[in-house]
Amino acid sequence: MINASVAGVIEEAYKHEQIEEVYGALNGILGVLNEQIIDLSEEKNSAIKGLLYTPAAALGSCRHKLAFGSKDAAKAAEAQRDCERILEVFKAHNIRYFFYAGGNDSMDTADKVNKLAQEQGYELRVIGVPKTIDNDLPFTDHCPGYGSVIKYLATAVMEASRDTEAMCSNPTCNLIEVMGRHAGWIAAGTVLAKRSEEDGPHIILLPEVPFVRESFVAEVKAIIAKLNRCVIVVGEGLQGPDGKLISFMDGKFVKDAFGHTQLGGAAESIRGIVEEEVGVKCRTAKLGVLQRSASHCASKTDRDNAYLAGARAVQIAVEGQTDVMVTLTREGAGESVKFGTGTAALAEIANNEKLLPRDWINEQGTLPNEKFIEYARPLIQGEVTPPMEGGLPKYVRLEKHLVEKKCGEYGAK
């Protein structure tokens, strides 16, 4: 849904005469550092409208960390060069409004850019636009992208559960691994697939609840004894009581640019336990990037809220606010719920995570309860139907007309 927020920013920006040009940086802050800036006014209106149903990030993304304030001398020096370069590019193109869409690390980047501008007396308004399917940003009711990812995953689990049911002439187990580093919001959302006791998922393993092998095995055995099958959803960040990740990679983890462990393999680890201790055949599925790019199964509520967040970011910037992120709010419950916007300080959001409340999970820690369902169900309402061509969705791609560079080349990686 990041594209819907970008569309909201672009279309709202054209309504304000004090905003003379609307640019986009390719691949996030790297596009600023490398002065790879495109003129969005050169794009066709149909392409901007098409962002509302096109998956992925039309402007690209990055994993570049501004190590501002690092105790490591080399990293601190690199960060200082990065910061000076950012302002050099902004000044060269007279950029006075900076809208940055992303999650925890992106809000940290936006906060650092704002502080740098203030330190150097450069007039710049910086607004964060929330976007993370993990739904783990604090102070916002939910994050754009979350409603769509759980709509898709709940659908996938419903379908996989029916397939498992059809194939259970012999006892069988189906494991589905989903994203979620420390927070189980995505895994929890698959509970919406469950309309009866027979429906999967029968167990959801969440990062917030330590995995206890013995009680898990006992529950799987009980479910199979009753249904002859068991569908299990596993959050990729599942941990044991010792805080270590449940993974088949034997502790040999790869780190990304932000120092985060590259996750994967939780389902394979659980599969080994099921086959060894329960003694039944077990299949696994890892949907990977499919779960965050399935625009054919997007939530209209999610899309509308994503657009709203982008448009509101421009409005509050023009009003004079800076160093805040747009938040999404809700009033009411059930079918009468209404969503709006608020703001929260970037510094309070940066690098913080919102975990799934324990009282939204059943006593056993294996399924979200009605509190979570009441929260999540409104987020998946409505459908987004893209135009079709040849029986398949017709997505857009920006032409990306680069503006003329005014600064020298930069050695950013």
N, C-alpha and C positions, 0 to 999 in steps of 0.2 A: 504493500500500500504506500510505499515511499513515493511512487510516481504520482499517486493521487494528491499527496501533500505538496509535491513540486508543482502540480497543476494549480493547486489552490494558491500557492505563493505567486506564481506567474500571473494568473488572471486577476488576482486582487491587486498586484503591483501596478498593473496598467490603469487602475482606477484612480491613482494618486499622482497628481501633477508634479509633486516634488521628487518623484522617482522618474528620472529621465531615461535610463537604460536598464534593461533587465538581462543580467548575465548568468551563466551557469559555469561552475568549475568542474572539469572532468576528473572523476575519481576523487571527489572530496577535497580535503585539504592539500592533497598532492597536486591537484589541478591548480591551486593557488600558488604553491611553491614553484611549480614548473611553468607557470603563466600559461596554462592550457585552459583558456577561458573562451566560451562560446557566446555568441550573441543570440539570445533566445527570441528576439524580435524578428529574426530571419526565419524562424521556423513557421511552418504552415499551421493555421488555426486548427486544422483537422488533426495534426500531430499532437498538439497540446491537449485537445479534447480526448485523443486516443490514449493519453497517459492514464486516464481514469480506469482503463481495463487492461492495461499492458503490464505484464509481470516484470520482476527484477528491478534494477535501478537504471533508468534511462541515461542518467548522467555518470554512471559508474560508481565505484566505491573504493575504499582503501583501508589498510590496517596500519596507518602511519601514526606513531605516537609522538606527541610533542613532550619531550622529557624535561619540561620546564621545572626548575627547582630540584632536579636530580642531584644526589650526593656524588654520583659518578662524574668526575671532571670532564671526561670525553663526551658523555651524554649531555651534560649541562651546556657544554660549548656548542654541540650540534643543535640543541634546542634554542640557544640564543641566536644562532645563525638562521634557524627556521623562522623564529619570531620576527627578526629584522627583515627577512625576505617577504614574509606575509604582508607587513606594513608597506614595504617598498612597492609591491604589486598593487595593493589597495590604493595607495597614493597615486601611482602612475595612471590608474584607470578611474580615479575619483569614486571609489566604491565606499559608500557611506552606510549601507545596510548589509548585514551579513546574516543569512538564514542558514542554519546547519541542521540537517535532519539526520537522526541516528539514535543510538542507544546510550548506555552509560559512558563509554569512552568518548563518543562524539560530543556529549555534553561537557565533558572535561576539556576537550579541544576548544569548544566554543567559549567556555569560561576563561581559558588561558588567552585566547585571542582578544577577548574583551578587556581583560586586565592589562594586556600589553598596550592596547590602544589608549587606555586611560593613562598609563604611566608615561606615554610619549605625547600625550595631549592631542591625539588624533581623534577627531569627532567621528565615532562609529557606533552604530547600534547593532547589537548582536542578540539574536533570538534563536533559541533552540526549538526544533520541531521534533516531537517524540516519534520514534519509529524503532520498534524491536518486537519481533514475534515472541520473544521470551516473556514479554509482559512484566518485566522486573524493574521498571523505572519507578522510583518512589514519587509520591504526591499526585500522581495521576490515577484516575479510576482505572484506566486501561490504556494500552498503547496501540496505535494503528498497526494493523497487520495481525494482531492476535486473534481477533474474531474470525478472520479468514482462515488462518492456519488451523484453528480447532474445528472450524466447519468442515474443512477438507479432511482432516485426520479422523474426525468422528465418522464421516461418511466412509472413509477407507476401512476403519475398524468394523463398522456395520457390515460392509461387504465381505471382509476377510472372515468375520465371525460366521456368516452364513456359509461360506465355503468350508470352514472348519467343521461346522455342524454337518454338512453334507458328506464329509469325508471321515466321519468318526465311527465307522463300523468297528474300528478298533480304538482303544483309548488314544487320544492325541492332544498335543499342546501346540499353540501358536503364539510366538513371541514377536511383538512389534516394537522396535526401538524408535523413539522420537527425540527431538532436540530438547535442550534444557540443561544448562551447565550446573547451576546451583539451585535454581527455582523450578518447581514442578508444574508451572501454570499450563504448559503445553500438554504434558502427559495427562494432567487432571482434566483438560478439556475433552478428552476422548470419552469420558463418562457420559457425555450427552448422547452417545450411541446406544446407551443402555435403557431400553424401555420396559424390560421385564427381567426377571431373575435369570432367565435362560440366555438373554443377550449378552454378548461380550461388550466391553471387557469385563472379565470376572475378577481380575486383580490389576491394579495400577501401582507400579513401584515408583515412588517419588524421591527426588534428591533430598527433600526435607526430612524424610523418615528413614532412619538408619536401617539398612537391610539386615535382617536376622535370619540366617539360613534355616534354622530348625523350624521356626514358626511358619516361614514361607513354604517349606516342603510339606508341612502338615496341612496347610490350607489348600495347596494344589492337589494333594491326595484326596481331600474331602470333596473338592469341586468335581474332580474326575470321577469319583465314586458315585456322585449324584447325576452328573450330566454326560459322562464319558468323554468330556473334552474340557479344555481350559484355555481361554484367550487372555494373554497377559500383555499389558503395555508397560514398557520400561523407559524411564527417563535416562538419557545418556549420562547424566551426572550422578547416577545412583552411587551411594557410598555405604560402606559397612560401618559398624559401631565405632571402629577406630578412626573414622574419617577418611579412610583410603578409598579411592575409586574402585568400583567393581568393574574390572576390565581385563581383557585377555592379553593386554600389552605388557604385562609383567613389569610395570613401573617405568618402561622406556617411553616416556611421553615427549612429544614435540611441542615446543612453545611457539606462540604467535608473537607478533610485534608488541603486543601489550603484556606479554608474559603469561597469557592464559594457556592452559593445557589444551591441546587439540584432542577432543574427546572422540569416543567411538569404541564399540565392542562390548558394551554392557549386555546386550541381548545374547551375544555368544557365550558370555560367562554364565548367564542364567540358564542358557540352554544346557550347558554341561552339567549344572546342578540338577536340572529336571531329569535329564536322561540317566544320570548316575543314581540319583536317590529316589526318584519317583518311578523310573523305569518305563517311561512311555516315549514314543516318537515325538520329536519336537522340531518344528520349523521356525525359522526366523526371517524377519523382514526389516530392513533399514531403509527408510524412505529418503533420507538425506535431503538434498536441496529441493526435491519435489514438493516437500511440505511447505516451503516458503515461496514457491513460485507457481502454485496451482491457481492461477487466476480464473480458470474455468469453473472453479467452485468457491468463488469469493463471496463474502458477505456484503450486501449493500449497506447495511448499517456501518460496518467497518469502513467501507469505501467513503461513505458520506462523512464520517467522523475524521478520517484522514484528510480529506479535502478541507474540512472545517478548521482543522489544526493549522494547515498551511496558510489559509486565508487570514485567520486570526493573528498569526505571527506578523504578517505585514501590517495589519491594523494597529496592533499595539506598538510596533516599531515607529510608525508614523505619528502615533500619539506621544512618543517620547520615551518609551520604556526600552531598557537594554539589560543584558546579563540575566535574562529569565528564559525559562522554557514554557511553552504553551502546555497546559494540562487539560485533560478531558474530565468533565464532571458528570454526575448523574443525579437526577431527581426522580423520585417515585420508584416503583418496582413492577415487575411483570410486564404486562402489555402496555401499561401506562408510563413506562420509564421514558425519560427525556434526557438527552445528552447536551452539555454545553461546554464552555471552556473557562479556564482560570489561568493562573501563572504560578511558577515556583522559581526560586533563585537557582541559577545554574550551579553555583558552588555547593549547594546542598544536595544536588542530584548527582553530580559528577562522581563516578566510581562507587556509587551506593546501589544496593540491590533490595528489591521488595520480594520477600519470600511468601509462599502460600501459607496463610494462617493455619496453625495446627487445628483450630476448632472448626475448620472447613473440611476436615478429613475424618473419616470414621475412626472409632476407637482402635481398631486393629491396624490402622495406618495404611490400608490397602485400597481404599476407594474414597473419593471426595463425597461429601454429604450434600444435603439439600441447600445448605448455605452457599456452597460453591455453585451448584446448579442454578440457583436463583440469580447469582451474579453473572454467570457465563451465558445463559440462554439468550438474553436480549442481544448479545454481541454477534450472534450468528444469523440474525434475521434478515431476510430479503436476499435476492439473487442479483448478480451482475452478469448480464449476457453480452459478451463481445460480439461484434459483427463477424460473420462467417464467410469464408472463401474456400471453395472446394471441399466443403464438409469439415473444415477446421477453423479455429479462431484466427482472425486477422489482426495481428498486433502491429503497433507502430514502432518506428525507429527514428530518432532525431537525426537531422542532417548534420548538425554540429559544425556550424560555420565559426571557425576560430577568429577571434579579434586579433588585430595586429599586436605583436609583442612590443613592449616598450622598455623592458628590463633585459639585462643580460641573461645568459643561460645559467641554470642553477644545478648543482650536483646532488639534488635530492634523489634518494633511491625510490 
